Protein backbone atom coordinates (compact mmCIF):
# COMPACT_ATOMS: atom_id res chain seq x y z
CA UNK A 1 0.00 0.00 0.00
CA UNK A 2 1.22 3.50 -0.80
CA UNK A 3 0.84 6.69 1.19
CA UNK A 4 -2.49 7.81 -0.21
CA UNK A 5 -5.43 9.49 1.50
CA UNK A 6 -9.02 8.92 0.51
CA UNK A 7 -12.00 11.22 0.60
CA UNK A 8 -15.53 10.83 -0.60
CA UNK A 9 -18.60 12.89 -1.27
CA UNK A 10 -21.56 13.34 -3.52
CA UNK A 11 -22.11 14.77 -6.97
CA UNK A 12 -20.42 18.06 -5.97
CA UNK A 13 -17.06 16.25 -6.38
CA UNK A 14 -17.70 15.14 -9.96
CA UNK A 15 -15.86 18.06 -11.57
CA UNK A 16 -12.79 17.33 -9.47
CA UNK A 17 -12.29 13.97 -11.22
CA UNK A 18 -12.64 15.34 -14.75
CA UNK A 19 -8.87 15.09 -15.47
CA UNK A 20 -8.86 11.38 -14.62
CA UNK A 21 -11.98 10.81 -16.70
CA UNK A 22 -10.20 12.49 -19.61
CA UNK A 23 -7.26 10.08 -19.18
CA UNK A 24 -9.59 7.08 -19.20
CA UNK A 25 -11.44 8.39 -22.24
CA UNK A 26 -8.11 8.78 -24.06
CA UNK A 27 -7.22 5.22 -23.09
CA UNK A 28 -10.55 4.03 -24.52
CA UNK A 29 -9.89 6.05 -27.67
CA UNK A 30 -6.50 4.38 -28.08
CA UNK A 31 -7.87 0.87 -27.41
CA UNK A 32 -11.16 1.02 -29.29
CA UNK A 33 -11.16 -1.01 -32.49
CA UNK A 34 -14.52 0.39 -33.68
CA UNK A 35 -15.64 3.59 -31.92
CA UNK A 36 -12.73 6.01 -32.04
CA UNK A 37 -15.06 8.77 -33.31
CA UNK A 38 -17.30 8.26 -30.27
CA UNK A 39 -14.46 8.55 -27.74
CA UNK A 40 -12.89 11.41 -29.66
CA UNK A 41 -16.09 13.46 -29.40
CA UNK A 42 -17.14 12.38 -25.89
CA UNK A 43 -16.90 15.18 -23.32
CA UNK A 44 -16.82 14.95 -19.55
CA UNK A 45 -19.80 17.26 -19.14
CA UNK A 46 -21.93 14.91 -21.27
CA UNK A 47 -20.81 11.86 -19.29
CA UNK A 48 -21.50 13.69 -16.03
CA UNK A 49 -25.06 14.45 -17.13
CA UNK A 50 -25.66 10.76 -17.98
CA UNK A 51 -24.50 9.74 -14.48
CA UNK A 52 -26.64 12.39 -12.80
CA UNK A 53 -29.69 11.51 -14.89
CA UNK A 54 -29.39 7.78 -14.14
CA UNK A 55 -29.16 8.55 -10.43
CA UNK A 56 -32.42 10.54 -10.36
CA UNK A 57 -34.27 9.17 -7.35
CA UNK A 58 -30.99 7.67 -6.18
CA UNK A 59 -27.53 8.96 -5.34
CA UNK A 60 -24.04 9.49 -6.72
CA UNK A 61 -20.84 8.95 -4.76
CA UNK A 62 -17.34 10.03 -5.69
CA UNK A 63 -14.32 8.45 -4.00
CA UNK A 64 -10.99 10.19 -4.52
CA UNK A 65 -7.42 9.07 -3.85
CA UNK A 66 -4.81 11.77 -3.22
CA UNK A 67 -1.04 11.45 -2.85
CA UNK A 68 0.96 13.26 -0.16
CA UNK A 69 1.04 16.44 -2.28
CA UNK A 70 -2.77 16.37 -2.62
CA UNK A 71 -2.43 15.35 -6.27
CA UNK A 72 -5.38 13.35 -7.62
CA UNK A 73 -4.12 9.81 -8.33
CA UNK A 74 -7.35 7.82 -8.55
CA UNK A 75 -11.10 8.01 -8.39
CA UNK A 76 -14.23 5.92 -8.49
CA UNK A 77 -17.71 7.21 -9.31
CA UNK A 78 -20.56 4.98 -8.25
CA UNK A 79 -24.29 5.50 -8.34
CA UNK A 80 -27.47 3.83 -7.25
CA UNK A 81 -30.78 4.33 -9.00
CA UNK A 82 -34.34 4.27 -7.71
CA UNK A 83 -34.59 0.52 -8.46
CA UNK A 84 -31.54 -0.06 -6.21
CA UNK A 85 -29.22 -1.02 -9.05
CA UNK A 86 -25.71 0.04 -8.14
CA UNK A 87 -23.27 0.96 -10.84
CA UNK A 88 -19.55 1.50 -10.96
CA UNK A 89 -19.68 4.36 -13.45
CA UNK A 90 -15.98 5.05 -13.55
CA UNK A 91 -12.82 3.86 -11.87
CA UNK A 92 -9.36 4.99 -12.83
CA UNK A 93 -5.93 5.12 -11.22
CA UNK A 94 -2.99 6.98 -12.76
CA UNK A 95 -0.34 4.73 -14.25
CA UNK A 96 2.33 5.29 -11.57
CA UNK A 97 -0.12 4.32 -8.79
CA UNK A 98 -1.47 1.15 -10.41
CA UNK A 99 -0.88 -2.25 -8.82
CA UNK A 100 -0.33 -0.60 -5.45
CA UNK A 101 -3.77 -1.16 -3.89
CA UNK A 102 -5.32 2.19 -4.78
CA UNK A 103 -7.91 0.79 -7.20
CA UNK A 104 -8.77 -2.00 -4.76
CA UNK A 105 -9.36 0.49 -1.96
CA UNK A 106 -11.49 2.71 -4.19
CA UNK A 107 -13.60 -0.26 -5.31
CA UNK A 108 -14.01 -1.51 -1.75
CA UNK A 109 -15.23 1.92 -0.65
CA UNK A 110 -17.71 2.12 -3.54
CA UNK A 111 -19.07 -1.38 -2.95
CA UNK A 112 -19.38 -0.78 0.78
CA UNK A 113 -21.39 2.37 0.05
CA UNK A 114 -23.63 0.58 -2.46
CA UNK A 115 -24.27 -2.17 0.09
CA UNK A 116 -25.16 0.42 2.74
CA UNK A 117 -27.70 1.88 0.29
CA UNK A 118 -29.35 -1.53 -0.16
CA UNK A 119 -28.29 -2.24 -3.73
CA UNK A 120 -29.97 -5.34 -5.14
CA UNK A 121 -27.36 -5.81 -7.86
CA UNK A 122 -24.22 -4.01 -8.96
CA UNK A 123 -23.03 -3.56 -12.52
CA UNK A 124 -20.04 -2.12 -14.35
CA UNK A 125 -19.35 -1.55 -18.03
CA UNK A 126 -16.01 -2.23 -19.65
CA UNK A 127 -15.23 -0.75 -23.04
CA UNK A 128 -14.25 -3.16 -25.81
CA UNK A 129 -10.48 -3.11 -26.02
CA UNK A 130 -10.12 -2.71 -22.25
CA UNK A 131 -10.75 -6.38 -21.40
CA UNK A 132 -7.52 -6.55 -19.38
CA UNK A 133 -9.55 -4.97 -16.56
CA UNK A 134 -11.71 -8.09 -16.26
CA UNK A 135 -9.25 -9.63 -13.78
CA UNK A 136 -9.50 -6.56 -11.54
CA UNK A 137 -13.32 -6.65 -11.59
CA UNK A 138 -13.37 -10.42 -11.00
CA UNK A 139 -11.73 -9.86 -7.60
CA UNK A 140 -14.99 -8.21 -6.56
CA UNK A 141 -17.35 -10.73 -8.13
CA UNK A 142 -17.97 -8.90 -11.42
CA UNK A 143 -18.02 -11.13 -14.50
CA UNK A 144 -19.16 -10.67 -18.11
CA UNK A 145 -22.84 -11.56 -18.37
CA UNK A 146 -23.74 -10.41 -21.85
CA UNK A 147 -22.33 -8.44 -24.73
CA UNK A 148 -24.17 -5.39 -26.00
CA UNK A 149 -23.57 -4.66 -29.67
CA UNK A 150 -24.01 -1.15 -30.99
CA UNK A 151 -24.34 -0.24 -34.64
CA UNK A 152 -21.54 2.02 -35.71
CA UNK A 153 -22.79 5.12 -37.50
CA UNK A 154 -21.03 5.93 -40.74
CA UNK A 155 -19.44 9.34 -40.92
Protein Blocks (a to p, Z undefined) as FASTA:
>chain_A
ZZdddddddfklmmmmmmmmmmmmmmmmmmpmklmmmmmmpcfklmmmmmmmmmgoiacd
ddddddfkopafbdcdddddfkopacdfbdcddfklgonommmmmmmmmmmmmmmnopab
dcddddehilmmmmmmmmnopacfbdcddddddZZ
